[in-house]
Structure formats: structure tokens, C-alpha cells
Amino acid sequence: MNLLLFDAPFEVTRLAGDDPRAQHLLKVLQARVGTRVFVGFVRGLRARAEVTLVEADGAITLKVVGAELSPSPLPIRLLIGLPRPHTAKRLLFEAASMGVQALHFFESEQSEPSYAQSSLWTTDAWKERLRLGTEQSFATHVPEVAMHTDLQSAISFLQGSGAHLALDNYEAAGSLPEVLGDGAESAVIALGAERGWSAGERDVFRKNGWRLAHLGAHVMRLETACSAAIAATAACLGFYETQTSTLL
């Protein structure tokens, strides 16, 4: 992780010895009194904190010594046909680490009903994947997540300004850069579950004004296609304006 994420801002805080963040500080970063680390406050500032106390049981006290704005999320939202839990875990992490604004899921015709009943979604495991991805990103925006009952409901919720694309290997109007065009200030990208879209789902996209786009001739895993689509969209629309930097 590139920073430690906290739900609320603090000036001084104590992490208990069994807190994973305290364990990371001691075991991975080998922190001691005086060590400075990056911390972040969910959807808030990024900060630098100093270790002021290490207790015998591994508890650590941190004091904020400086703060700055965190990078803004990319104006990209994802619409995803609910995939296998193992795939969803990787996708949640990668999407959060790339800085997307939100992820919307629905049970597609190619999804299995059992996917939504997995422990990933019935516990807080999905939140932990988002949190870890955000810490990797060196930013503080934890993407929003929503579940929709069906494709049309999700599309209706996501309609509005910006580009609306659905990735498809076989019936695309063109490559993602070609279909995306220039000038959009935001984008919604739809990706099917591991087995792609049904003919009926393609029709729903077209009837709602969404365009089908491809990422080339090679068939990718869902999580790979997701990362590639985010990067290609951000590059095409000029969302990558700055590189990683900090004044802390």
C-alpha cells in the first residue's frame, strides 16, 4: 500500500496492535518513533503522519504533520455484468487503484444467480478490496458501488451527459478510441460478465443510445479488459493531465 486509509480525519490517533495498519507499519515498513508515512482520509485530504509512540503490544500513535489535496477521481463510471466472485475481487481492486468514480453491477443474462450470494457480497469483503485498491492508488477516493436489478434499470440510472460505451468483441461499431471520439467530459463503460453480452443485452444498449466498442482482436480476461478500457478512455479524453506528485 502507498498510504494508510482512515475513515475520518485526525490530528493524533492510536492504532491498536491488532490493527492491520499498525501491523503493516511494524512488519513491512519497520516503522519506529520518528518514521513518517503517508495517510489518507476517505474522500478527503492526503497527509503525512509521524510515528510518535510504539508500544510493547504493537500499538502505534500517529500525528499528522502536513496535508494536501488528494488526486481527483477519473470521471469514469463502470457498468459490469456480475462476474464470478474471484474475478470481482480482482476487478474491485484494480478499478479502485486506477481511480474510477464508481462501479455499478447487475445480474446479466450470462451471470450465475449464486454470484450475488457469495461471501464477497454478503460480508464487507468487497469494501476491503476497494480500500486496498485505493491505498495502492496513493489517493483517497473510494469508488461508490451500486447493485441494480437488471440492465435497463442500470442504464436508466446512468443516462446523462458524456460518452456511453459497451465493450463487445464481436458486434462493435469500431475500436474504443474510434467510437469514443473527442470532447466528452465523462464516460460510462459497460463490460459483460465472463461470457460477454447476450443478443438481447446488445439490443438494450443500442435502443438506449449506447455504442458498442472493441479493444482489438485478442480476447482478454474481464479484469484485464476493464483496466485497458479505463486507461484507453482516460488517455483519449485527456484525463491523464498530471503525474504522481506530492509536496509532503
N, C-alpha and C positions, 0 to 999 in steps of 0.2 A: 504493500500500500504506500501511496505517496503523501498521504496525510491521514490523520485520525479524525473521524467524523463524530460530531456531537449534535444532539437534537436541539439544544438551546445554548445561547451564548453564555460565557462565564468570564470572570477575571481571574479567579482561582478555583481549581477543582481538584478533588481527590478521587483517584481511580482505585477501587478495591483490588486486592491481589489476584482475585479470580476473574477480573475483567479482562477480556481478550485484548483490549488495547494496552493495558498495563503489561500483560504477558508479552505482547509484541515489542513493546518498548524495551523490556529487560532481555528477552531471549534473542530477538532479531537485531534490534538497534543497539543492544548492550548499553542502554542509557544509564547515566549516573547523574548526580547533582551537577547542574550546570549545562547538561545536554539540552540543545534546542531542537525542537521538532515542529513540523507544520501540523496545524489542526484546522478543522473547518466546522462551520455551523450550518446545519441543513438549510439550504436555500438562502444562505446569508453570507457573511464575510469569511474569508480565508485568513488565518492568523498564524503567528509564530508564538510558541509557548516554550517556557523553560522549565526543566525539572528542578524543583526546589527541595524535594524530600523523597527519599526512597526508604521505605520501612522494611523491617525484617521479614514480614509476611508477603512482600512484593507489592504492597500498595504504593502508589506514586502520586505525588502532588504536582500539579502543573500550574504555572502562572503565565498569562498572556502578556507578551512584551511588545506586540505590534500587530496590526491588522491591515488588510487591504481588500479591495473588491475581488470577488471570485469571477472567473470567466462565465459569461452568459451561456445558457444552453443553446444549442443549434435550433433554429426554427423548423425542426423536422419532427413529425409525429409518425409512428408506425402503426399499421393495422395488420394483425397477424392471425392467421388461422391457427387455433390452439394446437401446438405440436406435442410430441412426446415430452414428458417431464424432464428427462435428461437433456434434451435439446433446448427446452425452455430455460433451464438453469444457465446454460452457456449463453443463450441469447440475451437474457436479462442482464448478465454481467457485461457482455460486450456492448450492448446498446447504451447502458449507463456509462461505461468507460468512454464512449465516443461522444457523450454529451447530448443525446436526443432529449427532446422536450417531454415526450410521453409515449407510452406503449398501450395500444388497445388490442384486446384479444376477443375472439369469438369462436364458437364451436362450428368449424366449417364442415362441409359435406365429407371431406376427407379426414376429419379428425375422429378420434375414438371418444365416446362419452366418458370413458373411465379416466381420461387425461385430467379432467377438471376435478376429479375426486382424489387425486394423488396428494401425498403429504406436502408437496411443494406448494400447493394452493390452499390446502385446508389448515396449514400452520403458517407461521411467519417466515418460512424458509425463503419465499420469493422476495420478501423485503430485505433479507440478508444478502441475497445475490445483488440486488440493486445497490445496497450500501457498499458492498465490496467493490463493485464497478465504479461507483462514484469516488471512493477513496483512491482507486487506481488513477482516475482521471485528473487528480490534483485540482478538483473543483468541488462545489458544494451542492449543485443541483441534483437532487434525487428525482429521477423521472416519475411522473404520475403514471399509474396503472389503472386501467378500467377493463371490465369484462362486459361484453354485450351478448344479448341472447341470440342474435343472428346477424348475417351480413348486412341486410338492408338497414337494420337499426343502427349498426355501427357507421355505415355510410352516411345516414341522415345526421347523426351526431357530428360527424367530421366534415360535413359540407361547409363551404365558405370560400374565402379567397385563397390564392396560392395554387400550386400545382397538385394534382391528384393522380397518382400513378399506381398501377398494379403490375408487379413483376410477373412475367409469364414467358416460359421457354419456347412456346410453340405458336402462339397466335398474336404476337406483339406487333404493334404498328411500326416499331423501329427500336433502335438501341435506346437505353435510358437517356444519354445526352441528347440524342436527336428528338425524342419525344418531349423531354423536359423543356427544351428551348431556353430562352433568355428572359430575364426580368422578373421572375417570380420571387416574392419576398419570403415565402414559406413553402413547405411541401409536406404532403402526406403520402407515404409509400406503403403499399399493401403487399404482403407476402403470404403465400399459401402455406398450409402445413406441409409435412414432408412429401406428400403425394401430389402437391400442387392444387390447382383450381379445377372444379368441375365445369362442364359446359354451361350449366345454369348460372354458376357464380360469375363466369366471364360475361354472360348476358346482363347480369345485375350491374356489374361495373360499367359496361357500355351504356346501359339505359340511364345511368346516373351521371354520365359525362366524364367518367374516369377513362384514362387511356392505358393500354397495355404496353409494356416496355420490356426489353430483354437486356441481359448483361453479357451477351456473347453466346458462342456455340457450346461452351462447356457447361455441364450440369454441376451445380455447386450444392453443398450442404446448405440447409436453411440458414444456419448461423453465419456461414461464410457469405452467402448472398446478402444477408442483412448488413453485414459490415461493409461489403463492397458497395451496396446501394447507398448507404449513408455517406460514405466517403465520396462517391461519384457525384451525388446530389449536392453535397456541400461544396465541392470543388467547382462544379458547373455554375452554381448560383452565387459564387463569391462569398460563401460563409466562412471560409478559412482566411480571415483577414490578418490575424496575428499569430505569432508563435508563442510557445510557452515562455512565460517570464514572471519574475517576482521581484519586488523591492524589499522584501523582508530579509 
